[in-house]
Amino acid sequence: MIDQLRGLYADGREMIDAEIGFQKARMSAAGRQIRTIALLGVVGLILISCALIALVVGTMIALIPILGAWGAMGATVAGSLVLAALCFWLAAGRVGKVSALFAADPEAETTATAAEGHA
């Protein structure tokens, strides 16, 4: 009986060690994937930034014959600022919706959900 209990303990211990090893390997693989995802995301953001810079420069070059150098620069800067203001305004509206979702008042949450359905 004691030998059977020792065997059962050894088998259980072996199974636990194997499970721990499996989980470690799985976490290591997940860590590599997360690192790759983060790297690809950063490279993607850098490329998007480069594309936007190229768009602004290209717009300025295209407007120089029409507006002159200073006019093209002013129009490009003004357009960029208007787009940035629009993005910030839309983001500020979303902040209000998120804060309403976490409000203690259930009616505020219902109102935010209903407003999101209409937006």
Chimera marker file (.cmm) of the C-alpha trace (Angstrom):
<marker_set name="trace">
<marker id="1" x="0.000" y="0.000" z="0.000" r="1" g="1" b="0" radius="0.5"/>
<marker id="2" x="2.797" y="2.416" z="0.896" r="1" g="1" b="0" radius="0.5"/>
<marker id="3" x="4.603" y="1.591" z="-2.359" r="1" g="1" b="0" radius="0.5"/>
<marker id="4" x="1.424" y="2.367" z="-4.293" r="1" g="1" b="0" radius="0.5"/>
<marker id="5" x="1.045" y="5.706" z="-2.512" r="1" g="1" b="0" radius="0.5"/>
<marker id="6" x="4.694" y="6.544" z="-3.246" r="1" g="1" b="0" radius="0.5"/>
<marker id="7" x="4.142" y="5.599" z="-6.891" r="1" g="1" b="0" radius="0.5"/>
<marker id="8" x="0.995" y="7.726" z="-7.014" r="1" g="1" b="0" radius="0.5"/>
<marker id="9" x="2.887" y="10.653" z="-5.455" r="1" g="1" b="0" radius="0.5"/>
<marker id="10" x="5.764" y="10.238" z="-7.936" r="1" g="1" b="0" radius="0.5"/>
<marker id="11" x="3.335" y="10.084" z="-10.866" r="1" g="1" b="0" radius="0.5"/>
<marker id="12" x="1.494" y="13.163" z="-9.614" r="1" g="1" b="0" radius="0.5"/>
<marker id="13" x="4.746" y="15.034" z="-9.105" r="1" g="1" b="0" radius="0.5"/>
<marker id="14" x="5.921" y="14.068" z="-12.597" r="1" g="1" b="0" radius="0.5"/>
<marker id="15" x="2.634" y="15.248" z="-14.091" r="1" g="1" b="0" radius="0.5"/>
<marker id="16" x="2.857" y="18.579" z="-12.226" r="1" g="1" b="0" radius="0.5"/>
<marker id="17" x="6.461" y="19.087" z="-13.375" r="1" g="1" b="0" radius="0.5"/>
<marker id="18" x="5.467" y="18.320" z="-16.971" r="1" g="1" b="0" radius="0.5"/>
<marker id="19" x="2.551" y="20.764" z="-16.763" r="1" g="1" b="0" radius="0.5"/>
<marker id="20" x="4.799" y="23.481" z="-15.342" r="1" g="1" b="0" radius="0.5"/>
<marker id="21" x="7.310" y="22.884" z="-18.135" r="1" g="1" b="0" radius="0.5"/>
<marker id="22" x="4.538" y="23.054" z="-20.727" r="1" g="1" b="0" radius="0.5"/>
<marker id="23" x="3.189" y="26.316" z="-19.295" r="1" g="1" b="0" radius="0.5"/>
<marker id="24" x="6.690" y="27.824" z="-19.234" r="1" g="1" b="0" radius="0.5"/>
<marker id="25" x="7.212" y="26.894" z="-22.884" r="1" g="1" b="0" radius="0.5"/>
<marker id="26" x="3.807" y="28.319" z="-23.785" r="1" g="1" b="0" radius="0.5"/>
<marker id="27" x="4.526" y="31.586" z="-21.964" r="1" g="1" b="0" radius="0.5"/>
<marker id="28" x="7.912" y="31.831" z="-23.682" r="1" g="1" b="0" radius="0.5"/>
<marker id="29" x="6.294" y="31.376" z="-27.095" r="1" g="1" b="0" radius="0.5"/>
<marker id="30" x="3.616" y="33.934" z="-26.239" r="1" g="1" b="0" radius="0.5"/>
<marker id="31" x="6.307" y="36.373" z="-25.088" r="1" g="1" b="0" radius="0.5"/>
<marker id="32" x="8.138" y="36.047" z="-28.401" r="1" g="1" b="0" radius="0.5"/>
<marker id="33" x="4.906" y="36.668" z="-30.291" r="1" g="1" b="0" radius="0.5"/>
<marker id="34" x="4.063" y="39.722" z="-28.168" r="1" g="1" b="0" radius="0.5"/>
<marker id="35" x="7.549" y="41.124" z="-28.726" r="1" g="1" b="0" radius="0.5"/>
<marker id="36" x="7.171" y="40.624" z="-32.491" r="1" g="1" b="0" radius="0.5"/>
<marker id="37" x="3.718" y="42.215" z="-32.456" r="1" g="1" b="0" radius="0.5"/>
<marker id="38" x="5.057" y="45.242" z="-30.581" r="1" g="1" b="0" radius="0.5"/>
<marker id="39" x="7.992" y="45.611" z="-32.967" r="1" g="1" b="0" radius="0.5"/>
<marker id="40" x="5.750" y="45.387" z="-36.026" r="1" g="1" b="0" radius="0.5"/>
<marker id="41" x="3.360" y="47.905" z="-34.483" r="1" g="1" b="0" radius="0.5"/>
<marker id="42" x="6.173" y="50.397" z="-33.842" r="1" g="1" b="0" radius="0.5"/>
<marker id="43" x="7.504" y="49.975" z="-37.392" r="1" g="1" b="0" radius="0.5"/>
<marker id="44" x="3.965" y="50.454" z="-38.735" r="1" g="1" b="0" radius="0.5"/>
<marker id="45" x="3.531" y="53.668" z="-36.742" r="1" g="1" b="0" radius="0.5"/>
<marker id="46" x="6.873" y="54.979" z="-37.990" r="1" g="1" b="0" radius="0.5"/>
<marker id="47" x="5.883" y="54.230" z="-41.587" r="1" g="1" b="0" radius="0.5"/>
<marker id="48" x="2.514" y="55.943" z="-41.113" r="1" g="1" b="0" radius="0.5"/>
<marker id="49" x="4.337" y="59.002" z="-39.750" r="1" g="1" b="0" radius="0.5"/>
<marker id="50" x="6.651" y="59.024" z="-42.763" r="1" g="1" b="0" radius="0.5"/>
<marker id="51" x="3.677" y="58.752" z="-45.112" r="1" g="1" b="0" radius="0.5"/>
<marker id="52" x="1.929" y="61.670" z="-43.427" r="1" g="1" b="0" radius="0.5"/>
<marker id="53" x="5.078" y="63.786" z="-43.630" r="1" g="1" b="0" radius="0.5"/>
<marker id="54" x="5.345" y="62.925" z="-47.330" r="1" g="1" b="0" radius="0.5"/>
<marker id="55" x="1.692" y="63.915" z="-47.791" r="1" g="1" b="0" radius="0.5"/>
<marker id="56" x="2.235" y="67.305" z="-46.141" r="1" g="1" b="0" radius="0.5"/>
<marker id="57" x="5.419" y="67.984" z="-48.125" r="1" g="1" b="0" radius="0.5"/>
<marker id="58" x="3.793" y="66.837" z="-51.356" r="1" g="1" b="0" radius="0.5"/>
<marker id="59" x="0.770" y="69.039" z="-50.718" r="1" g="1" b="0" radius="0.5"/>
<marker id="60" x="3.025" y="72.006" z="-50.112" r="1" g="1" b="0" radius="0.5"/>
<marker id="61" x="4.996" y="71.346" z="-53.297" r="1" g="1" b="0" radius="0.5"/>
<marker id="62" x="1.770" y="70.997" z="-55.273" r="1" g="1" b="0" radius="0.5"/>
<marker id="63" x="0.402" y="74.286" z="-53.910" r="1" g="1" b="0" radius="0.5"/>
<marker id="64" x="3.551" y="76.374" z="-54.531" r="1" g="1" b="0" radius="0.5"/>
<marker id="65" x="2.700" y="77.176" z="-58.183" r="1" g="1" b="0" radius="0.5"/>
<marker id="66" x="-0.822" y="78.232" z="-57.160" r="1" g="1" b="0" radius="0.5"/>
<marker id="67" x="-0.241" y="80.080" z="-53.860" r="1" g="1" b="0" radius="0.5"/>
<marker id="68" x="3.481" y="80.758" z="-53.779" r="1" g="1" b="0" radius="0.5"/>
<marker id="69" x="5.875" y="79.328" z="-51.221" r="1" g="1" b="0" radius="0.5"/>
<marker id="70" x="4.539" y="81.210" z="-48.186" r="1" g="1" b="0" radius="0.5"/>
<marker id="71" x="0.903" y="80.691" z="-49.171" r="1" g="1" b="0" radius="0.5"/>
<marker id="72" x="1.442" y="76.963" z="-49.715" r="1" g="1" b="0" radius="0.5"/>
<marker id="73" x="3.137" y="76.676" z="-46.341" r="1" g="1" b="0" radius="0.5"/>
<marker id="74" x="0.338" y="78.615" z="-44.638" r="1" g="1" b="0" radius="0.5"/>
<marker id="75" x="-2.402" y="76.582" z="-46.316" r="1" g="1" b="0" radius="0.5"/>
<marker id="76" x="-0.702" y="73.299" z="-45.441" r="1" g="1" b="0" radius="0.5"/>
<marker id="77" x="-0.141" y="74.318" z="-41.813" r="1" g="1" b="0" radius="0.5"/>
<marker id="78" x="-3.712" y="75.626" z="-41.494" r="1" g="1" b="0" radius="0.5"/>
<marker id="79" x="-5.130" y="72.431" z="-43.009" r="1" g="1" b="0" radius="0.5"/>
<marker id="80" x="-3.032" y="70.284" z="-40.694" r="1" g="1" b="0" radius="0.5"/>
<marker id="81" x="-4.121" y="72.289" z="-37.648" r="1" g="1" b="0" radius="0.5"/>
<marker id="82" x="-7.796" y="72.032" z="-38.648" r="1" g="1" b="0" radius="0.5"/>
<marker id="83" x="-7.480" y="68.251" z="-39.025" r="1" g="1" b="0" radius="0.5"/>
<marker id="84" x="-5.656" y="67.992" z="-35.675" r="1" g="1" b="0" radius="0.5"/>
<marker id="85" x="-8.341" y="70.081" z="-33.961" r="1" g="1" b="0" radius="0.5"/>
<marker id="86" x="-11.041" y="67.854" z="-35.477" r="1" g="1" b="0" radius="0.5"/>
<marker id="87" x="-9.267" y="64.732" z="-34.210" r="1" g="1" b="0" radius="0.5"/>
<marker id="88" x="-8.899" y="66.190" z="-30.705" r="1" g="1" b="0" radius="0.5"/>
<marker id="89" x="-12.542" y="67.300" z="-30.677" r="1" g="1" b="0" radius="0.5"/>
<marker id="90" x="-13.714" y="63.808" z="-31.670" r="1" g="1" b="0" radius="0.5"/>
<marker id="91" x="-11.412" y="62.234" z="-29.053" r="1" g="1" b="0" radius="0.5"/>
<marker id="92" x="-12.772" y="64.563" z="-26.356" r="1" g="1" b="0" radius="0.5"/>
<marker id="93" x="-16.294" y="63.443" z="-27.223" r="1" g="1" b="0" radius="0.5"/>
<marker id="94" x="-15.260" y="59.824" z="-26.781" r="1" g="1" b="0" radius="0.5"/>
<marker id="95" x="-13.740" y="60.582" z="-23.367" r="1" g="1" b="0" radius="0.5"/>
<marker id="96" x="-17.151" y="61.739" z="-22.191" r="1" g="1" b="0" radius="0.5"/>
<marker id="97" x="-18.736" y="58.508" z="-23.410" r="1" g="1" b="0" radius="0.5"/>
<marker id="98" x="-16.127" y="56.383" z="-21.636" r="1" g="1" b="0" radius="0.5"/>
<marker id="99" x="-16.484" y="58.288" z="-18.371" r="1" g="1" b="0" radius="0.5"/>
<marker id="100" x="-20.257" y="57.854" z="-18.591" r="1" g="1" b="0" radius="0.5"/>
<marker id="101" x="-19.789" y="54.090" z="-18.920" r="1" g="1" b="0" radius="0.5"/>
<marker id="102" x="-17.913" y="53.997" z="-15.622" r="1" g="1" b="0" radius="0.5"/>
<marker id="103" x="-20.231" y="56.386" z="-13.796" r="1" g="1" b="0" radius="0.5"/>
<marker id="104" x="-21.927" y="55.142" z="-10.649" r="1" g="1" b="0" radius="0.5"/>
<marker id="105" x="-25.288" y="56.273" z="-12.024" r="1" g="1" b="0" radius="0.5"/>
<marker id="106" x="-26.840" y="53.464" z="-14.134" r="1" g="1" b="0" radius="0.5"/>
<marker id="107" x="-28.952" y="55.996" z="-16.048" r="1" g="1" b="0" radius="0.5"/>
<marker id="108" x="-25.810" y="57.777" z="-17.280" r="1" g="1" b="0" radius="0.5"/>
<marker id="109" x="-24.563" y="54.442" z="-18.620" r="1" g="1" b="0" radius="0.5"/>
<marker id="110" x="-27.876" y="53.859" z="-20.402" r="1" g="1" b="0" radius="0.5"/>
<marker id="111" x="-27.742" y="57.353" z="-21.900" r="1" g="1" b="0" radius="0.5"/>
<marker id="112" x="-24.162" y="56.832" z="-23.096" r="1" g="1" b="0" radius="0.5"/>
<marker id="113" x="-25.054" y="53.481" z="-24.637" r="1" g="1" b="0" radius="0.5"/>
<marker id="114" x="-28.071" y="54.977" z="-26.383" r="1" g="1" b="0" radius="0.5"/>
<marker id="115" x="-26.012" y="57.921" z="-27.624" r="1" g="1" b="0" radius="0.5"/>
<marker id="116" x="-23.352" y="55.543" z="-28.943" r="1" g="1" b="0" radius="0.5"/>
<marker id="117" x="-25.996" y="53.675" z="-30.912" r="1" g="1" b="0" radius="0.5"/>
<marker id="118" x="-26.996" y="56.916" z="-32.613" r="1" g="1" b="0" radius="0.5"/>
<marker id="119" x="-23.407" y="58.024" z="-33.327" r="1" g="1" b="0" radius="0.5"/>
<link id1="1" id2="2" r="1" g="1" b="0" radius="0.2"/>
<link id1="2" id2="3" r="1" g="1" b="0" radius="0.2"/>
<link id1="3" id2="4" r="1" g="1" b="0" radius="0.2"/>
<link id1="4" id2="5" r="1" g="1" b="0" radius="0.2"/>
<link id1="5" id2="6" r="1" g="1" b="0" radius="0.2"/>
<link id1="6" id2="7" r="1" g="1" b="0" radius="0.2"/>
<link id1="7" id2="8" r="1" g="1" b="0" radius="0.2"/>
<link id1="8" id2="9" r="1" g="1" b="0" radius="0.2"/>
<link id1="9" id2="10" r="1" g="1" b="0" radius="0.2"/>
<link id1="10" id2="11" r="1" g="1" b="0" radius="0.2"/>
<link id1="11" id2="12" r="1" g="1" b="0" radius="0.2"/>
<link id1="12" id2="13" r="1" g="1" b="0" radius="0.2"/>
<link id1="13" id2="14" r="1" g="1" b="0" radius="0.2"/>
<link id1="14" id2="15" r="1" g="1" b="0" radius="0.2"/>
<link id1="15" id2="16" r="1" g="1" b="0" radius="0.2"/>
<link id1="16" id2="17" r="1" g="1" b="0" radius="0.2"/>
<link id1="17" id2="18" r="1" g="1" b="0" radius="0.2"/>
<link id1="18" id2="19" r="1" g="1" b="0" radius="0.2"/>
<link id1="19" id2="20" r="1" g="1" b="0" radius="0.2"/>
<link id1="20" id2="21" r="1" g="1" b="0" radius="0.2"/>
<link id1="21" id2="22" r="1" g="1" b="0" radius="0.2"/>
<link id1="22" id2="23" r="1" g="1" b="0" radius="0.2"/>
<link id1="23" id2="24" r="1" g="1" b="0" radius="0.2"/>
<link id1="24" id2="25" r="1" g="1" b="0" radius="0.2"/>
<link id1="25" id2="26" r="1" g="1" b="0" radius="0.2"/>
<link id1="26" id2="27" r="1" g="1" b="0" radius="0.2"/>
<link id1="27" id2="28" r="1" g="1" b="0" radius="0.2"/>
<link id1="28" id2="29" r="1" g="1" b="0" radius="0.2"/>
<link id1="29" id2="30" r="1" g="1" b="0" radius="0.2"/>
<link id1="30" id2="31" r="1" g="1" b="0" radius="0.2"/>
<link id1="31" id2="32" r="1" g="1" b="0" radius="0.2"/>
<link id1="32" id2="33" r="1" g="1" b="0" radius="0.2"/>
<link id1="33" id2="34" r="1" g="1" b="0" radius="0.2"/>
<link id1="34" id2="35" r="1" g="1" b="0" radius="0.2"/>
<link id1="35" id2="36" r="1" g="1" b="0" radius="0.2"/>
<link id1="36" id2="37" r="1" g="1" b="0" radius="0.2"/>
<link id1="37" id2="38" r="1" g="1" b="0" radius="0.2"/>
<link id1="38" id2="39" r="1" g="1" b="0" radius="0.2"/>
<link id1="39" id2="40" r="1" g="1" b="0" radius="0.2"/>
<link id1="40" id2="41" r="1" g="1" b="0" radius="0.2"/>
<link id1="41" id2="42" r="1" g="1" b="0" radius="0.2"/>
<link id1="42" id2="43" r="1" g="1" b="0" radius="0.2"/>
<link id1="43" id2="44" r="1" g="1" b="0" radius="0.2"/>
<link id1="44" id2="45" r="1" g="1" b="0" radius="0.2"/>
<link id1="45" id2="46" r="1" g="1" b="0" radius="0.2"/>
<link id1="46" id2="47" r="1" g="1" b="0" radius="0.2"/>
<link id1="47" id2="48" r="1" g="1" b="0" radius="0.2"/>
<link id1="48" id2="49" r="1" g="1" b="0" radius="0.2"/>
<link id1="49" id2="50" r="1" g="1" b="0" radius="0.2"/>
<link id1="50" id2="51" r="1" g="1" b="0" radius="0.2"/>
<link id1="51" id2="52" r="1" g="1" b="0" radius="0.2"/>
<link id1="52" id2="53" r="1" g="1" b="0" radius="0.2"/>
<link id1="53" id2="54" r="1" g="1" b="0" radius="0.2"/>
<link id1="54" id2="55" r="1" g="1" b="0" radius="0.2"/>
<link id1="55" id2="56" r="1" g="1" b="0" radius="0.2"/>
<link id1="56" id2="57" r="1" g="1" b="0" radius="0.2"/>
<link id1="57" id2="58" r="1" g="1" b="0" radius="0.2"/>
<link id1="58" id2="59" r="1" g="1" b="0" radius="0.2"/>
<link id1="59" id2="60" r="1" g="1" b="0" radius="0.2"/>
<link id1="60" id2="61" r="1" g="1" b="0" radius="0.2"/>
<link id1="61" id2="62" r="1" g="1" b="0" radius="0.2"/>
<link id1="62" id2="63" r="1" g="1" b="0" radius="0.2"/>
<link id1="63" id2="64" r="1" g="1" b="0" radius="0.2"/>
<link id1="64" id2="65" r="1" g="1" b="0" radius="0.2"/>
<link id1="65" id2="66" r="1" g="1" b="0" radius="0.2"/>
<link id1="66" id2="67" r="1" g="1" b="0" radius="0.2"/>
<link id1="67" id2="68" r="1" g="1" b="0" radius="0.2"/>
<link id1="68" id2="69" r="1" g="1" b="0" radius="0.2"/>
<link id1="69" id2="70" r="1" g="1" b="0" radius="0.2"/>
<link id1="70" id2="71" r="1" g="1" b="0" radius="0.2"/>
<link id1="71" id2="72" r="1" g="1" b="0" radius="0.2"/>
<link id1="72" id2="73" r="1" g="1" b="0" radius="0.2"/>
<link id1="73" id2="74" r="1" g="1" b="0" radius="0.2"/>
<link id1="74" id2="75" r="1" g="1" b="0" radius="0.2"/>
<link id1="75" id2="76" r="1" g="1" b="0" radius="0.2"/>
<link id1="76" id2="77" r="1" g="1" b="0" radius="0.2"/>
<link id1="77" id2="78" r="1" g="1" b="0" radius="0.2"/>
<link id1="78" id2="79" r="1" g="1" b="0" radius="0.2"/>
<link id1="79" id2="80" r="1" g="1" b="0" radius="0.2"/>
<link id1="80" id2="81" r="1" g="1" b="0" radius="0.2"/>
<link id1="81" id2="82" r="1" g="1" b="0" radius="0.2"/>
<link id1="82" id2="83" r="1" g="1" b="0" radius="0.2"/>
<link id1="83" id2="84" r="1" g="1" b="0" radius="0.2"/>
<link id1="84" id2="85" r="1" g="1" b="0" radius="0.2"/>
<link id1="85" id2="86" r="1" g="1" b="0" radius="0.2"/>
<link id1="86" id2="87" r="1" g="1" b="0" radius="0.2"/>
<link id1="87" id2="88" r="1" g="1" b="0" radius="0.2"/>
<link id1="88" id2="89" r="1" g="1" b="0" radius="0.2"/>
<link id1="89" id2="90" r="1" g="1" b="0" radius="0.2"/>
<link id1="90" id2="91" r="1" g="1" b="0" radius="0.2"/>
<link id1="91" id2="92" r="1" g="1" b="0" radius="0.2"/>
<link id1="92" id2="93" r="1" g="1" b="0" radius="0.2"/>
<link id1="93" id2="94" r="1" g="1" b="0" radius="0.2"/>
<link id1="94" id2="95" r="1" g="1" b="0" radius="0.2"/>
<link id1="95" id2="96" r="1" g="1" b="0" radius="0.2"/>
<link id1="96" id2="97" r="1" g="1" b="0" radius="0.2"/>
<link id1="97" id2="98" r="1" g="1" b="0" radius="0.2"/>
<link id1="98" id2="99" r="1" g="1" b="0" radius="0.2"/>
<link id1="99" id2="100" r="1" g="1" b="0" radius="0.2"/>
<link id1="100" id2="101" r="1" g="1" b="0" radius="0.2"/>
<link id1="101" id2="102" r="1" g="1" b="0" radius="0.2"/>
<link id1="102" id2="103" r="1" g="1" b="0" radius="0.2"/>
<link id1="103" id2="104" r="1" g="1" b="0" radius="0.2"/>
<link id1="104" id2="105" r="1" g="1" b="0" radius="0.2"/>
<link id1="105" id2="106" r="1" g="1" b="0" radius="0.2"/>
<link id1="106" id2="107" r="1" g="1" b="0" radius="0.2"/>
<link id1="107" id2="108" r="1" g="1" b="0" radius="0.2"/>
<link id1="108" id2="109" r="1" g="1" b="0" radius="0.2"/>
<link id1="109" id2="110" r="1" g="1" b="0" radius="0.2"/>
<link id1="110" id2="111" r="1" g="1" b="0" radius="0.2"/>
<link id1="111" id2="112" r="1" g="1" b="0" radius="0.2"/>
<link id1="112" id2="113" r="1" g="1" b="0" radius="0.2"/>
<link id1="113" id2="114" r="1" g="1" b="0" radius="0.2"/>
<link id1="114" id2="115" r="1" g="1" b="0" radius="0.2"/>
<link id1="115" id2="116" r="1" g="1" b="0" radius="0.2"/>
<link id1="116" id2="117" r="1" g="1" b="0" radius="0.2"/>
<link id1="117" id2="118" r="1" g="1" b="0" radius="0.2"/>
<link id1="118" id2="119" r="1" g="1" b="0" radius="0.2"/>
</marker_set>
